[in-house]
Amino acid sequence: MIIGREVTTNLNTSIDLLGLDESGNTVVIELKRGRTPRETIAQILEYASFVENLDYFQLNEIYQKYSGEESSLEDYHREYFQNESEERVSFNKSVRLIIVAQEISREIEQTALFLRKKGIDIYCMEFKYFETSSGKKIISSDFIVGKDEFIRSGVGTVQLPKIDEKQFLNSLDENGKIVFQRVFEYAKQRGLIFRWGAKGFSLNVDLDNDLVPLFFGYPPNSVFKQSIYTGNELISKKVKDADDIIESYTQNLKNLGYFTEASSKWGVLKWQIDRTYSEDEIKGFLDVIDEITAKIKERGVNEE
């Protein structure tokens, strides 16, 4: 799961790709167009020394800057790997290193094998690019170092391009279009603020020039599927004494009958939009948003 591209380190160098595996371990990927130069190993070890010291909050910041989303890394990771367990993932317990090139040189292969023997979790993969006479493009890949182990195992950054309302609506099915078009109409009438990411958006209350996300909207092609997720974690951080507001928000949404629990940590709820919803059902949701918006504005900003 890629969470960053061209991630700037403390030494002002750039990691080509930074990812996470299913267990929450970090994966540093170094890409080379042709043959790997001798300094490739030194580069990726330097990156590993930086990544090893990143905590969850730094990883979350890298993910959010890269994706343009405000959803938490923990929520995205759980949905991406379809992890139904209530046990929390412990992020960055170890670092995996992967060198990807069109040709892995003998020097790099030999050094990588030596490092593996010494306990460094490093892999080397070659790829080949082909184009057939019919114009079909093919990429093949093969692990030169660490193949069997890889199969068994299962902060500035370049940002993905953001979408807009038109692109978002065009990606929805008919059920999603009905719900989100109504949501967009409502939000514009109430003066709520959209923040667009690479896949979806957050809908925000402007609270003394600080934006408080009420919920997040996602299209079918995101890991969250076509859905709406509540923004409880950020409400808790940004709004003064927000516990009772979140409790009321959560209970009122549960009472609608089509919100289910997405994360027990912050009581985050999700609405999976996978059928046709009536105008009354949509209005019920928007009435709840009206209520929590008023409470947030009344309570004010958390100054701590």
DALINZI-V899399 format. One record per backbone hydrogen bond with DSSP energy under -1.0 kcal/mol. CO is the residue of the C=O (numbers start at 1). NH is the residue of the N-H. E is the energy in kcal/mol with one decimal. If there is no record, write none. Layout:
co={CO CO}
nh={NH NH}
e={E E}
This chain:
co={1 4 5 7 9 13 15 16 17 18 18 19 21 24 25 26 27 28 29 30 34 37 39 40 41 42 43 44 45 46 47 48 50 51 55 56 57 58 59 60 61 62 63 64 66 67 72 73 74 75 76 77 78 94 96 97 98 99 100 101 103 105 106 107 108 109 110 111 112 113 114 115 116 120 121 123 124 124 125 126 128 130 132 136 138 140 142 145 146 147 148 149 156 164 165 166 169 173 174 175 176 177 178 179 180 181 182 183 184 185 186 187 193 195 197 200 201 202 203 204 205 207 210 212 214 215 216 217 218 219 222 226 227 228 229 231 232 233 234 235 238 242 243 244 245 246 247 248 249 250 251 254 260 263 268 268 269 270 271 272 278 279 280 281 282 283 284 285 286 287 288 289 290 291 292 293 294 295 296 300}
nh={20 18 158 15 12 9 7 6 29 3 4 27 24 92 21 96 19 98 17 100 103 40 43 44 45 46 47 48 49 50 51 52 53 54 59 60 61 62 63 64 65 66 67 68 160 198 76 77 78 79 80 81 83 26 28 123 30 125 32 127 36 109 110 111 112 113 114 115 116 117 118 120 119 122 97 99 144 145 101 142 140 138 135 132 130 128 126 124 150 151 152 153 8 168 169 170 172 177 178 179 180 181 182 183 184 185 186 187 188 189 190 192 204 202 163 197 217 195 214 193 212 210 207 205 231 203 229 201 227 222 225 273 218 271 216 235 236 237 238 239 302 246 247 248 249 250 251 252 253 254 255 257 270 268 262 263 230 260 228 274 282 283 284 285 286 287 288 289 290 291 292 293 294 295 296 297 298 299 300 240}
e={-2.0 -2.6 -3.1 -2.6 -1.6 -2.8 -1.8 -1.8 -2.6 -3.0 -1.6 -2.6 -1.8 -3.0 -2.2 -2.7 -2.8 -2.8 -1.7 -3.0 -1.8 -1.8 -2.4 -2.4 -2.2 -2.0 -2.3 -2.1 -1.9 -1.2 -2.8 -2.5 -1.1 -2.0 -2.3 -2.8 -1.9 -2.2 -2.6 -2.6 -2.3 -2.2 -2.8 -2.0 -3.4 -2.0 -2.3 -2.9 -2.0 -2.2 -2.7 -2.1 -2.5 -1.5 -3.1 -2.2 -2.7 -3.1 -2.5 -1.6 -2.0 -2.5 -2.6 -2.3 -2.7 -2.3 -1.9 -2.4 -2.2 -1.8 -1.2 -2.7 -1.8 -1.8 -2.9 -2.7 -2.6 -1.7 -2.3 -2.3 -2.4 -2.9 -1.9 -2.6 -3.2 -2.7 -2.7 -1.7 -2.5 -2.2 -1.7 -1.8 -2.4 -2.6 -2.7 -2.2 -1.3 -2.5 -1.8 -1.6 -2.9 -2.4 -1.2 -2.0 -2.9 -2.1 -2.3 -2.8 -2.2 -1.9 -1.8 -2.3 -3.0 -2.1 -2.5 -3.3 -2.6 -2.0 -3.5 -2.6 -2.6 -1.1 -3.2 -2.4 -1.7 -2.4 -2.4 -1.9 -1.3 -1.5 -1.5 -2.3 -2.7 -2.6 -3.1 -2.0 -2.6 -1.5 -2.2 -2.3 -2.6 -2.6 -2.3 -2.3 -2.7 -2.9 -2.3 -2.6 -1.9 -2.3 -2.0 -1.3 -3.0 -1.2 -3.4 -1.7 -2.2 -2.7 -1.4 -1.6 -2.2 -2.8 -2.1 -1.5 -2.2 -2.5 -1.5 -1.9 -2.3 -2.0 -2.4 -2.4 -1.9 -1.9 -2.5 -2.2 -1.9 -2.3 -2.4 -2.4}
